[in-house]
Amino acid sequence: MQAKHDFINGAQTRANDGGALDALIDFYRAFNARDLDALAANWASGESNEESGGAAAQTPSMDNPIGGIRRGWPAIRDGYRTLFEGPARVQVAFHDFTENGGADWHLFVGRERGTFTAAGTTLDLRIRTTRWFVKLDGVWRQLHHHGSIEEPELLAAYQRAIFGAPISAPAQG
């Protein structure tokens, strides 16, 4: 299926047709406005397998170069809260994307472009991005997000701006 927009940054008018594209628009509107409550309404609310006694149900997950792997809405929420309450400002738009889906699932695959600003550092971000939505109780909810930066220099600069140095190995935990 072809994308209906050149890019999505949250400023688009929702179709209000019950489609997953509205949920994608809502995500970017919430993220760019730093609205944690709106993000909670956008994401599936499941807990991680450890918190739910091992039940797999609809556990949301997120994986990106700054937040790492997060499983369950509480961990994802904490990552967003840390970003939103910190000095960094990140604004992104989703573009160059395709979408595929069925009655109860929808996958968006594309790229984000935007800016990161903190402590006098501004970076132009270019991130490969996948967002997977599922229909839960008649409402589209984000179940998974994966983002990656394929340019080693940009990834190192982004990690340096956030952590003080590039990450050399995954954290052991």
Protein Blocks (a to p, Z undefined) as FASTA:
>chain_A
ZZfbfbdehjacceklopaklmmmmmmmmmmnopaklmmmmpccbdcfklnoopakladd
dddfklopaehjklmmmmmmmmmmmmbdcddddehiaddddfkbccddddddddddeehi
acddddddddddddeehiacdfbdcdddfbfklmmmmmmmmnopacfbdcdZZ
